[in-house]
Amino acid sequence: MEGDSESYRQVNLANWNSRVPHHEIGYGLDAYRVDPDHLSNVIRFDLPRLGEVKGLDAVHLQCHIGTDTLSLHRLGARMTGLDFSAPALEVARRLASDCGADIDYVESELYGAIDALGEDRFDVVFTGVGALCWLPDIRRWAAIVSGLLRPGGRLFIREGHPMLWTLGDPRPDGEVVVEFPYFETAGGVEFVIAQSYVEHEGELTSPRSIEFNHGIGEILTALAEAGMRVTSFEEHRSVPWNPFGDGGRMVVLDEWELGDRPERLAASYTLQAVRTWPAAGRPARLAHGRQRGTRHGQHRGRRRRRGHEPTRQAQRARRQDVRRARRRRGAAANRTRAAGGRPQR
Ligand SMILES: C[S@@+](CC[C@H](N)C(=O)[O-])C[C@H]1O[C@@H](n2cnc3c(N)ncnc32)[C@H](O)[C@@H]1O
């Protein structure tokens, strides 16, 4: 597993595919069918920040079963949704069709998005909660975002805070404990969790996942290197699910924060950035983003030369992480602590 850049995809794809039947039931899709104005809580939360999207070409990366995508469509954007999970896109297409929404859904690995969709195509790139933790290289992600946008186009992202992703499971004594890496680490961390974040019968048929954290500095630097200028960055105490167990309290729109002194923790953030470079002025880094996303062999070679392959020490540390996580996660399988994004319906 270690050092094999394909295996995280296979593991995570199986994991996401196995969640879809449960999410189709648990995401409350009928609310969208019954009420043509219904919007997801994630989009409603950010309405004051979103600005006008009417008439804009927008892409929702890692769109899952399309609830945020449909919500943006309802706000007037011409929507494309991209995800690597075929079953998730089937549900998204069905939902869009039931709601009479014309949305283009495209099946693709995130790092292949420019090949799948084309360059300089969108006014807005949207990413919802629980997306970045599935991607091993934040710089490649930023290069993809920048390449998809037209000059002057903007990124809008609401995401779980990297500090939140460091926390262990909720504890009976209410202590909040930093347990997982804050920074991007080669190989990521493996989790085995039998339940998804919606309540469901039975266990996931593919409970393993491999997840990656990216520090705030890493995210901001990656965007800057990709020719993006951050125009707003707001940290929130809450997230649109309860990662705190009994220690959490609901605030608005099914958003949860620490019940005790919530000012201790930034749990999520909303970030906006605009592409600053003109069509002809591609940053050198961006060219890498595309090439490396499209030609896998070349990408691996580059990573080796740049020293990005995990060292033995890193591999050993990761194996220990995996063993620890397995022990811990096995015991905590029925809890709802984040295994990555916990998007809200
Ligand atoms: C937590 S969901 C995104 C949340 C979304 N905001 C929603 O509607 O709930 C994460 C999505 O990322 C997708 N995903 C994970 N890794 C991916 C990858 N490497 N390429 C493309 N999609 C990926 C999964 O299939 C899943 O649909």
The ligand as a MOL file (V3000), in Angstrom:
LIG
                    3D

  0  0  0     0  0            999 V3000
M  V30 BEGIN CTAB
M  V30 COUNTS 27 29 0 0 0
M  V30 BEGIN ATOM
M  V30 1 C -18.0490 13.9640 1.5480 0
M  V30 2 S -18.3930 13.8550 -0.1580 0 CHG=1
M  V30 3 C -18.4610 15.5120 -0.6560 0
M  V30 4 C -19.5220 16.1760 0.0720 0
M  V30 5 C -20.5050 16.8590 -0.7500 0
M  V30 6 N -20.3390 18.2460 -0.4480 0
M  V30 7 C -21.8920 16.3930 -0.4600 0
M  V30 8 O -22.7490 16.6280 -1.2580 0
M  V30 9 O -22.1780 15.7680 0.5420 0 CHG=-1
M  V30 10 C -16.8570 13.4140 -0.8460 0
M  V30 11 C -16.9820 13.0580 -2.3170 0
M  V30 12 O -15.6620 13.0420 -2.8480 0
M  V30 13 C -15.6220 12.0390 -3.8380 0
M  V30 14 N -14.2170 11.7110 -4.0380 0
M  V30 15 C -13.3450 11.2100 -3.1310 0
M  V30 16 N -12.1290 11.0820 -3.6810 0
M  V30 17 C -12.2270 11.4980 -4.9650 0
M  V30 18 C -11.2990 11.6070 -6.0350 0
M  V30 19 N -10.0290 11.2410 -5.8780 0
M  V30 20 N -11.7350 12.0820 -7.2170 0
M  V30 21 C -13.0290 12.4650 -7.3820 0
M  V30 22 N -13.9620 12.3760 -6.4020 0
M  V30 23 C -13.5570 11.9110 -5.1990 0
M  V30 24 C -16.4580 10.9030 -3.2500 0
M  V30 25 O -16.9290 10.0230 -4.2460 0
M  V30 26 C -17.5700 11.6790 -2.5730 0
M  V30 27 O -18.6900 11.7740 -3.3980 0
M  V30 END ATOM
M  V30 BEGIN BOND
M  V30 1 1 1 2
M  V30 2 1 2 3
M  V30 3 1 2 10
M  V30 4 1 3 4
M  V30 5 1 4 5
M  V30 6 1 5 6
M  V30 7 1 5 7
M  V30 8 2 7 8
M  V30 9 1 7 9
M  V30 10 1 10 11
M  V30 11 1 11 12
M  V30 12 1 11 26
M  V30 13 1 12 13
M  V30 14 1 13 14
M  V30 15 1 13 24
M  V30 16 1 14 15
M  V30 17 1 14 23
M  V30 18 2 15 16
M  V30 19 1 16 17
M  V30 20 1 17 18
M  V30 21 2 17 23
M  V30 22 1 18 19
M  V30 23 2 18 20
M  V30 24 1 20 21
M  V30 25 2 21 22
M  V30 26 1 22 23
M  V30 27 1 24 25
M  V30 28 1 24 26
M  V30 29 1 26 27
M  V30 END BOND
M  V30 END CTAB
M  END
